[in-house]
Amino acid sequence: MLMTEFYRQAIAKVENEIRMAELERDFKKVAKLMGEKSRWEDRARKDGVSF
């Protein structure tokens, strides 16, 4: 449960940053953040956390 919440918060933070970058039309930053989000999701899956 604790790890699940940790990953959810980390992913939510990155998703919020993605939304802000999209509003600023900084698509280079959006691409970087989407990669970061993907890494968090992969890490969560490897740790056996399901969403």
Biopython code that builds the backbone (N, CA, C, O; Angstrom):
import numpy as np
from Bio.PDB.StructureBuilder import StructureBuilder

atoms = [
    (1, "MET", "N", (0.828, -1.197, 0.000)),
    (1, "MET", "CA", (0.000, 0.000, 0.000)),
    (1, "MET", "C", (0.864, 1.249, 0.000)),
    (1, "MET", "O", (0.585, 2.186, -0.748)),
    (2, "LEU", "N", (1.882, 1.283, 0.802)),
    (2, "LEU", "CA", (2.742, 2.454, 0.894)),
    (2, "LEU", "C", (3.459, 2.715, -0.432)),
    (2, "LEU", "O", (3.530, 3.860, -0.880)),
    (3, "MET", "N", (3.989, 1.667, -1.060)),
    (3, "MET", "CA", (4.674, 1.828, -2.337)),
    (3, "MET", "C", (3.699, 2.266, -3.425)),
    (3, "MET", "O", (4.048, 3.072, -4.288)),
    (4, "THR", "N", (2.478, 1.735, -3.385)),
    (4, "THR", "CA", (1.472, 2.117, -4.369)),
    (4, "THR", "C", (1.223, 3.618, -4.306)),
    (4, "THR", "O", (1.173, 4.290, -5.336)),
    (5, "GLU", "N", (1.070, 4.128, -3.118)),
    (5, "GLU", "CA", (0.811, 5.564, -2.943)),
    (5, "GLU", "C", (2.021, 6.391, -3.397)),
    (5, "GLU", "O", (1.859, 7.453, -3.998)),
    (6, "PHE", "N", (3.211, 5.909, -3.112)),
    (6, "PHE", "CA", (4.426, 6.598, -3.536)),
    (6, "PHE", "C", (4.458, 6.741, -5.062)),
    (6, "PHE", "O", (4.696, 7.829, -5.586)),
    (7, "TYR", "N", (4.216, 5.636, -5.761)),
    (7, "TYR", "CA", (4.241, 5.673, -7.223)),
    (7, "TYR", "C", (3.101, 6.521, -7.780)),
    (7, "TYR", "O", (3.296, 7.253, -8.750)),
    (8, "ARG", "N", (1.935, 6.432, -7.191)),
    (8, "ARG", "CA", (0.810, 7.252, -7.663)),
    (8, "ARG", "C", (1.121, 8.733, -7.534)),
    (8, "ARG", "O", (0.830, 9.515, -8.440)),
    (9, "GLN", "N", (1.708, 9.119, -6.415)),
    (9, "GLN", "CA", (2.047, 10.529, -6.214)),
    (9, "GLN", "C", (3.122, 10.984, -7.189)),
    (9, "GLN", "O", (3.048, 12.089, -7.727)),
    (10, "ALA", "N", (4.120, 10.138, -7.417)),
    (10, "ALA", "CA", (5.202, 10.497, -8.338)),
    (10, "ALA", "C", (4.657, 10.656, -9.756)),
    (10, "ALA", "O", (5.008, 11.604, -10.459)),
    (11, "ILE", "N", (3.805, 9.731, -10.168)),
    (11, "ILE", "CA", (3.236, 9.792, -11.514)),
    (11, "ILE", "C", (2.292, 10.988, -11.640)),
    (11, "ILE", "O", (2.289, 11.666, -12.667)),
    (12, "ALA", "N", (1.500, 11.249, -10.619)),
    (12, "ALA", "CA", (0.585, 12.395, -10.644)),
    (12, "ALA", "C", (1.366, 13.709, -10.748)),
    (12, "ALA", "O", (0.945, 14.627, -11.453)),
    (13, "LYS", "N", (2.479, 13.799, -10.061)),
    (13, "LYS", "CA", (3.307, 15.006, -10.115)),
    (13, "LYS", "C", (3.827, 15.222, -11.533)),
    (13, "LYS", "O", (3.796, 16.340, -12.048)),
    (14, "VAL", "N", (4.301, 14.158, -12.156)),
    (14, "VAL", "CA", (4.815, 14.271, -13.522)),
    (14, "VAL", "C", (3.683, 14.621, -14.488)),
    (14, "VAL", "O", (3.873, 15.430, -15.396)),
    (15, "GLU", "N", (2.502, 14.015, -14.297)),
    (15, "GLU", "CA", (1.359, 14.331, -15.161)),
    (15, "GLU", "C", (0.979, 15.810, -15.052)),
    (15, "GLU", "O", (0.636, 16.442, -16.051)),
    (16, "ASN", "N", (1.041, 16.352, -13.844)),
    (16, "ASN", "CA", (0.751, 17.767, -13.645)),
    (16, "ASN", "C", (1.786, 18.632, -14.365)),
    (16, "ASN", "O", (1.436, 19.638, -14.983)),
    (17, "GLU", "N", (3.045, 18.246, -14.287)),
    (17, "GLU", "CA", (4.099, 18.988, -14.975)),
    (17, "GLU", "C", (3.903, 18.917, -16.484)),
    (17, "GLU", "O", (4.177, 19.888, -17.190)),
    (18, "ILE", "N", (3.431, 17.774, -16.986)),
    (18, "ILE", "CA", (3.158, 17.622, -18.418)),
    (18, "ILE", "C", (2.059, 18.598, -18.837)),
    (18, "ILE", "O", (2.180, 19.282, -19.853)),
    (19, "ARG", "N", (0.983, 18.655, -18.043)),
    (19, "ARG", "CA", (-0.110, 19.582, -18.362)),
    (19, "ARG", "C", (0.386, 21.034, -18.397)),
    (19, "ARG", "O", (0.014, 21.800, -19.286)),
    (20, "MET", "N", (1.214, 21.399, -17.439)),
    (20, "MET", "CA", (1.734, 22.769, -17.392)),
    (20, "MET", "C", (2.614, 23.054, -18.619)),
    (20, "MET", "O", (2.532, 24.132, -19.208)),
    (21, "ALA", "N", (3.438, 22.103, -18.990)),
    (21, "ALA", "CA", (4.311, 22.284, -20.155)),
    (21, "ALA", "C", (3.486, 22.383, -21.437)),
    (21, "ALA", "O", (3.841, 23.137, -22.344)),
    (22, "GLU", "N", (2.387, 21.625, -21.519)),
    (22, "GLU", "CA", (1.520, 21.717, -22.691)),
    (22, "GLU", "C", (0.878, 23.092, -22.782)),
    (22, "GLU", "O", (0.755, 23.653, -23.871)),
    (23, "LEU", "N", (0.471, 23.632, -21.650)),
    (23, "LEU", "CA", (-0.105, 24.972, -21.645)),
    (23, "LEU", "C", (0.911, 26.026, -22.098)),
    (23, "LEU", "O", (0.559, 27.009, -22.749)),
    (24, "GLU", "N", (2.165, 25.801, -21.742)),
    (24, "GLU", "CA", (3.235, 26.722, -22.133)),
    (24, "GLU", "C", (3.723, 26.447, -23.557)),
    (24, "GLU", "O", (4.557, 27.180, -24.086)),
    (25, "ARG", "N", (3.195, 25.385, -24.170)),
    (25, "ARG", "CA", (3.577, 24.944, -25.517)),
    (25, "ARG", "C", (5.068, 24.611, -25.598)),
    (25, "ARG", "O", (5.726, 24.877, -26.605)),
    (26, "ASP", "N", (5.583, 24.027, -24.521)),
    (26, "ASP", "CA", (6.981, 23.598, -24.456)),
    (26, "ASP", "C", (7.009, 22.085, -24.708)),
    (26, "ASP", "O", (7.098, 21.279, -23.782)),
    (27, "PHE", "N", (6.929, 21.734, -25.997)),
    (27, "PHE", "CA", (6.756, 20.331, -26.344)),
    (27, "PHE", "C", (8.026, 19.509, -26.164)),
    (27, "PHE", "O", (7.960, 18.285, -26.047)),
    (28, "LYS", "N", (9.158, 20.155, -26.142)),
    (28, "LYS", "CA", (10.403, 19.451, -25.839)),
    (28, "LYS", "C", (10.359, 18.956, -24.387)),
    (28, "LYS", "O", (10.758, 17.830, -24.090)),
    (29, "LYS", "N", (9.872, 19.811, -23.503)),
    (29, "LYS", "CA", (9.737, 19.450, -22.088)),
    (29, "LYS", "C", (8.662, 18.370, -21.912)),
    (29, "LYS", "O", (8.814, 17.469, -21.086)),
    (30, "VAL", "N", (7.567, 18.462, -22.696)),
    (30, "VAL", "CA", (6.507, 17.455, -22.634)),
    (30, "VAL", "C", (7.075, 16.086, -22.978)),
    (30, "VAL", "O", (6.796, 15.107, -22.286)),
    (31, "ALA", "N", (7.870, 16.011, -24.041)),
    (31, "ALA", "CA", (8.454, 14.741, -24.447)),
    (31, "ALA", "C", (9.363, 14.172, -23.359)),
    (31, "ALA", "O", (9.334, 12.973, -23.080)),
    (32, "LYS", "N", (10.166, 15.038, -22.751)),
    (32, "LYS", "CA", (11.063, 14.601, -21.673)),
    (32, "LYS", "C", (10.259, 14.066, -20.486)),
    (32, "LYS", "O", (10.587, 13.025, -19.916)),
    (33, "LEU", "N", (9.205, 14.795, -20.127)),
    (33, "LEU", "CA", (8.382, 14.390, -18.986)),
    (33, "LEU", "C", (7.605, 13.104, -19.265)),
    (33, "LEU", "O", (7.395, 12.298, -18.358)),
    (34, "MET", "N", (7.183, 12.909, -20.499)),
    (34, "MET", "CA", (6.480, 11.672, -20.836)),
    (34, "MET", "C", (7.414, 10.473, -20.699)),
    (34, "MET", "O", (6.995, 9.390, -20.290)),
    (35, "GLY", "N", (8.682, 10.680, -21.046)),
    (35, "GLY", "CA", (9.678, 9.631, -20.839)),
    (35, "GLY", "C", (9.861, 9.339, -19.360)),
    (35, "GLY", "O", (9.986, 8.182, -18.958)),
    (36, "GLU", "N", (9.876, 10.385, -18.559)),
    (36, "GLU", "CA", (10.007, 10.215, -17.107)),
    (36, "GLU", "C", (8.798, 9.474, -16.540)),
    (36, "GLU", "O", (8.944, 8.598, -15.687)),
    (37, "LYS", "N", (7.616, 9.825, -17.014)),
    (37, "LYS", "CA", (6.397, 9.149, -16.561)),
    (37, "LYS", "C", (6.457, 7.663, -16.913)),
    (37, "LYS", "O", (6.084, 6.807, -16.110)),
    (38, "SER", "N", (6.923, 7.376, -18.102)),
    (38, "SER", "CA", (7.044, 5.990, -18.543)),
    (38, "SER", "C", (8.017, 5.212, -17.646)),
    (38, "SER", "O", (7.771, 4.058, -17.296)),
    (39, "ARG", "N", (9.113, 5.864, -17.286)),
    (39, "ARG", "CA", (10.081, 5.195, -16.389)),
    (39, "ARG", "C", (9.468, 4.916, -15.028)),
    (39, "ARG", "O", (9.705, 3.849, -14.462)),
    (40, "TRP", "N", (8.676, 5.856, -14.478)),
    (40, "TRP", "CA", (8.002, 5.628, -13.191)),
    (40, "TRP", "C", (7.025, 4.462, -13.303)),
    (40, "TRP", "O", (6.949, 3.619, -12.408)),
    (41, "GLU", "N", (6.270, 4.418, -14.417)),
    (41, "GLU", "CA", (5.309, 3.330, -14.596)),
    (41, "GLU", "C", (6.010, 1.982, -14.715)),
    (41, "GLU", "O", (5.556, 0.991, -14.143)),
    (42, "ASP", "N", (7.119, 1.944, -15.458)),
    (42, "ASP", "CA", (7.892, 0.700, -15.579)),
    (42, "ASP", "C", (8.432, 0.265, -14.224)),
    (42, "ASP", "O", (8.383, -0.914, -13.872)),
    (43, "ARG", "N", (8.940, 1.218, -13.481)),
    (43, "ARG", "CA", (9.486, 0.917, -12.147)),
    (43, "ARG", "C", (8.392, 0.367, -11.226)),
    (43, "ARG", "O", (8.632, -0.560, -10.452)),
    (44, "ALA", "N", (7.201, 0.942, -11.316)),
    (44, "ALA", "CA", (6.079, 0.469, -10.498)),
    (44, "ALA", "C", (5.713, -0.955, -10.880)),
    (44, "ALA", "O", (5.473, -1.792, -10.010)),
    (45, "ARG", "N", (5.668, -1.234, -12.181)),
    (45, "ARG", "CA", (5.337, -2.590, -12.629)),
    (45, "ARG", "C", (6.377, -3.595, -12.160)),
    (45, "ARG", "O", (6.032, -4.703, -11.750)),
    (46, "LYS", "N", (7.649, -3.213, -12.219)),
    (46, "LYS", "CA", (8.718, -4.124, -11.778)),
    (46, "LYS", "C", (8.617, -4.425, -10.288)),
    (46, "LYS", "O", (8.968, -5.519, -9.845)),
    (47, "ASP", "N", (8.135, -3.452, -9.514)),
    (47, "ASP", "CA", (7.977, -3.648, -8.080)),
    (47, "ASP", "C", (6.650, -4.347, -7.738)),
    (47, "ASP", "O", (6.339, -4.575, -6.569)),
    (48, "GLY", "N", (5.888, -4.675, -8.768)),
    (48, "GLY", "CA", (4.640, -5.394, -8.543)),
    (48, "GLY", "C", (3.487, -4.546, -8.097)),
    (48, "GLY", "O", (2.537, -5.058, -7.505)),
    (49, "VAL", "N", (3.543, -3.265, -8.361)),
    (49, "VAL", "CA", (2.477, -2.361, -7.970)),
    (49, "VAL", "C", (1.490, -2.261, -9.120)),
    (49, "VAL", "O", (1.874, -1.998, -10.260)),
    (50, "SER", "N", (0.207, -2.475, -8.813)),
    (50, "SER", "CA", (-0.812, -2.339, -9.853)),
    (50, "SER", "C", (-1.663, -1.115, -9.562)),
    (50, "SER", "O", (-1.880, -0.750, -8.406)),
    (51, "PHE", "N", (-2.135, -0.496, -10.614)),
    (51, "PHE", "CA", (-2.928, 0.732, -10.468)),
    (51, "PHE", "C", (-4.357, 0.468, -10.783)),
    (51, "PHE", "O", (-5.183, 1.379, -10.717)),
]
sb = StructureBuilder()
sb.init_structure("model")
sb.init_model(0)
sb.init_chain("A")
sb.init_seg("    ")
for serial, (resi, resn, name, xyz) in enumerate(atoms, 1):
    if name == "N":
        sb.init_residue(resn, " ", resi, " ")
    sb.init_atom(name, np.array(xyz, "f"), 0.0, 1.0, " ", f" {name:<3s}", serial, name[0])
structure = sb.get_structure()
